[in-house]
Structures are given as C-alpha cells and as structure tokens.
C-alpha cells in the first residue's frame, strides 16, 4: 500500500479519482505540529530552537495517519509547493517518524491526472532550505507578537496585538486616513462647448454626421491649461463673455490606430486586486474560493508570483481560440510574459484553468455562484492573454474659437476589432466623432460651465492595499489576505459603507506608539529587507538563526527599556466630558479602549460605571448610534422582564444594544435583541425558535442561539446558513484557515 498525504480532504478526494486501488490518499488537515498557544515555544537561549507540539484538534487525525503509515510500503508527502507546504511535509515526516532524507516528496501545480502521475514519477526529498525559511518567518512573528502584545496590554489596553506585517499594513491605512483628514477641498471650473457640423443648404448629411459632440477648453493663448486653472465662477463667466459671438472651426485633426494589449495572466496579487474591483470580493474571500477551485482540480496553484504559462496550456488555448472564436483572434506564436516581481519564488506558473476547454459555461453546473464567478474571471484572463490585441481608432480634434485666445479639444475612440476584449471585456467607452476636416466651420449648440471640487484620496480597498504591500515588498502572495483579515478581526480596521478600510481610534494610538518607540516594526524598508532575507534563506544563501538574532537582541533590549520609561497616561490621555455618572454623580471622563472611545466614571475604582459615547457611530461589534437606539426603544416599548415583571430598557454595551431589567440591581436579567446589529438572520437548527447571533467571550467572537440559557447552541466560526451535505449540521467559516467547514467536529467536511 502507498500512502499519499495532502493538506485538505477536498484535495484528497480529487486525487483519489486519478490513482489506483494500491494508493490511499489521506489529509493532514493542515499542520500536524505547531508552536504552543499558551507560551512562547521558542528556546531563545539555544539558537531560537522552536518547541513544536501537536495541537489538540490534530491529535485524532495524526493517530490515524500514524496507524496507516505503519501499514504502508511507501509514504508520499504531496503538500503544496511553497514554503508553508514544505514545512507541513517536514512536520508530517517528524510526527510520523520518517527520516526526511528518505521521505518521498512530490509537488505539482495543478491537480490533474497527468500532473499527479508525472509528480509520482519524479519524487524528491524535503527541501530543508524552504522549511528553514518558513520557520524563520514563524519564529520572528512569534517573538514580535508574544513580546510586544503584552507590552500593549499594559501600556494601552487589554486584548491588543502587534505583528510584524500587520503593523506595517495598519500604518499604510493610517497614513492614508491622515492624508484624507488634512485634505483641503479646492473649487475649480471647466468650460465645454457642444458643437456640430454646419448644416449647409442643399447638402444632405447622414444623421450620424450631424450629431453634436463635446469639446473641452484645452488651451488659452496656446498654453495648455491645468485642471485647476479656472478657480471660480467669476473666471468662468469672464471666459464665457469673451467667447460670445465667436466662430468655431477645426484647427487640427489627428487620427491614429492603436493596439490595446491583453492583460497578463493572474498572479496572487493581481487576482486579489481584480476580484476586489470587478467582483467586490475581499482578499480573504478570493483566496478561499481560489483554494476550493484548486483543490477541485479546476485551476493551477493560486499562491504564485510567476507569469509563466505551461506549454501544454498555450497549445490548448490556441486550439480553443481558433475553434470557438476564429483564426483572426488567435496568435501565430504564443505570447509569453516575464515576471518582474523581485523575489518571486512561490511557484513556477501563473494562475490559470487546468484545461482551456473547461469554459465557465461548461463548469457552471458543478460550482457555487461565487466559485463560478471567480473561475470565470481566471479563465477569461488566461485565455485573453493568448488572444490578438484589440484595435482602436483614436481621433483628437482641436477647435479654435475665432477672435479669442481659446482652443477646445475633443477626443474620440472607436473599437475597430475587439480582439481579446471578446473574452475579457474590460471597461472602455466608445466616443464617436463626426467625420471632420481641418478648417471646417462648426456650429455652437451650447457653452457649458461646470463647477467641480477636488476630492481627497480614497481609503484603501483590499485591492489598493494589496498593491501597496506588493509595491513596498511587504509580505508575499500567501500573506496578503491573512494580513488584511487579521487587522480587521483585531479591530484595528473597519470596513466603511464602501467596504474600504478605515482605521479605528485604537489603531492610531498603537501605530503612533510603535512608530515612536519601535520604529523598525512599522518601517517599510526594514520589513521588506526581512522578506528578502527569508528569500535568501530559501535559496540556501544564509542561515536563519543569525537573521533572527540580529533582529531580536536589540528589539528585546529596547522593549525592556520601554517598560520603564513609557507611562500609560502619556499614551492614553483622558479627556474631560460634560457627562455625569448616573450611579455616583462624579464627572465622567472619555477614555480610549480596544473598541474605541467610551465614558468612564472618574470615581474609579470606587465606581466602575462605563458607557458608550452619545451619538457614537456604529462600530465593528455593533455599537449603536443614537438614532438606532431611539428606534429600538420604540420597538421594544412595553417589554416586560419575565423574571420579576419590571419594565425592560434598551441599554448599549461594548458589543451593541441589549435589553436590561430596570429592577437592577435586585434583578440582573439581560436579553439579547433578536437580529439587530449582531444578528445573522440564521435560525437556530437545534431549538428552531432562536436566531444565531454574534457574541464575545474572553476567547474572542463566537456565535450562539439568542434563546440562551434555554438553548445552549454555540459555534466558534460564523455560520454561513448552508448545511453540511454529509451530516446536515451548519457550515461555519474558519477565519484562520480561510475555509468553510462543518460545525460538527466529528464530521470533518470542508467545502
């Protein structure tokens, strides 16, 4: 028997289709060993040696793998071909007590029969250079997180965390927010002329040639004007008055044909950016869906910097294009792209469909709607990269206003041949101009002055932040989505109404503290340098322990010093308020905590009363604004406590509005509000009466029935509303792994 071990059950299920009965394919369900959660797990005194343990959730499955390993003639480790996959293979070899020099390691970029067979024919050994690079990243991040986070708890607020890459990402978001705050809006005006060809007596013209077109003021006294040149209405009115009675004629005319090149095939970064812009997917959602498509054998490996496409795919794409679109859309020779990203190393091929013939329409029935949308995008991009260029006729017309110093310009473009746009419909506007001649007179239909105001830079979307991280060399393809997810989950960043990333109050405090006292942690160049050193470790150019030592010793010494010299009051100064404590009558002060600003009694510790700021905006955890509170008061007017019969009142806590008995402190009855800010809209599958709502404990967010204690149903992942096809339990999101799985621990289903 030959035992093949992969990371996920979906991947195992796909590979099982391709191999014979003498193969047993099993899943490790990710890492079988990891650093402990409750302690550092790194022996700093002995060359930063990691102390790995088997997590409780992995023990049962590991025992199963160990039993199978004893019965197997060959053990083949088939985890992903990147540093993380290499590390998982090494951990498996250690846990199963296989000598890593003898362990058979296979890799592939797509889960197809031919790729699997070829990989089995060419096994290799575990690459310890890749393992060491992954260990270096893990150890460094553990040292930063486990030493800096307790410092933040003591000096800022409990529950905060700091991380090497996440702190730099937060800095980018905060710097953009400060740009927005400092932005001063400027007024400016534009002047446009709506023109048409002159209608001459006795001359018949096609309707299309009589249609008016718009030209914008472009030059004054032969000097091209700046966008902000006309600063107010008085200047615009002066231009209009000087144009009164002017005649218009074509001063210059330029026509040229341009070729629009197709985009490159997707890398991890460009996929995340395009899926965010075109489909509205977050980076996390994109990677979760791409993982599912890969494990089903539909696309190649989705963590890659490479732009290379396999020769067999280039041939398939050419055949598909000729057969389905026509020879005019095909290339005489395949188009090849070169990777320019420094340090590209995660894989050797771009993201593409496993088979060019698997069109989105053909695969739609086997995929969920969201999977289908992402697959279509990947398929379109890969096929389009091998298609002919689009051809555009572009026209530029300059129009003089006689007797004045003013000249207008109109731009037109018409698509003459769609080329790759037939498959990959990028947004482009066609602007048709009439057939004009130089010196031809034109009729003025209207002069249009328009007022405009400059706008501040936009907050980062997922796409924008990924682009910035890539530009600075911060992180690698596998880290972009987890980084964004981490800073959102830890309340350093919230998504605004446009799903863009906005920093919270506490993010400003932590960022400014790190920038002043731990500048390397949030320094772009230093973080990029660390990534380059990880690359050098992976190439075998340097050892990982000296890299960690060089960082850790000055970092730790600085941290010890900051414990002594930094005062919490200097970082988190209290603000005065006009509010008075409703329990003891003392003045209330404004403090900043992990979830933002709140009111606290100045009589602390004798009085521990706290409450939300009046009119505060709704936050990540459902903090309600005053309007919502008033609506809830009206909705629950007349609600009676079922324990003592007193009226119930709406209160607002750290995690949103709730009902509390007015008989407090004699009666301490509390009730969650059905639905509301923390509701999921999912009916409890156990009691059938309650709704699953978001709650928080010392361990973090969880989801539970709002009929507690009558119903004690609870989940640690957010329910999706779908049921498991194997056992009918609710499916939940696993935020750490970016996957959807069954809530029943004994089931093991992963979507």
Secondary structure, DSSP 8 states (H G I E B T S, - for coil): -EEEEES-HHHHHHHHTTS-TTEEEEE--S-S-EE-SSS--EETTTTTEE-EE--HHHHHHHHHHHHHHHH-SEEEE---SSHHHHHHHHHHHHHTT--TTT-EE---SB-SHHHHHHHHHT-B---HHHHHHHHHHHHHHHHHHHHHHHHHHHHT-TT----HHHHHHHHHHHHHHHHHHH----EEEEEEEEEEE---TT----HHHH--EEEEEEEETTEE--TTS--SHHHHHHHHHHHTT--EEEEEEEEEEEEE-----B-HHHHHHHIIIII---HHHHHHHHHHHHHTTSBB-S--------HHHHHHHHHHHHHHT-GGGB-SS-------STT--S-SS-B-BS-TT--HHHHGGGS-HHHHHHHHHHHHHHHHTTB--EEEEEEEEEEEETTSSEEEEEEEEEEEE-GGGGTS------B------TT-EEEEEEEEEEEEE--------HHHHHHHHHHHT-S-TTTHHHHHHHHHHTTSEEE-TTS-EEE-HHHHHHHHHHHHH-GGGG-HHHHHHHHHHHHHHHTTSS-HHHHHHHHHHHHHHHHHHHHHH--HHHHS--EEEEEE-TTT--EEEEEEETTEEEEEETTTTT---EEE-TT----TT----HHHHHHHHHHTTT-B-TTT--BEEEEEETTEEEEEETTTTT---EEE-SSGGGEEEEE-TTTSSSEEEEEEETTEEEEEETTTTT---EESSEEEEEE-TTT--EEEEETTTTEEEES-TTT--B-
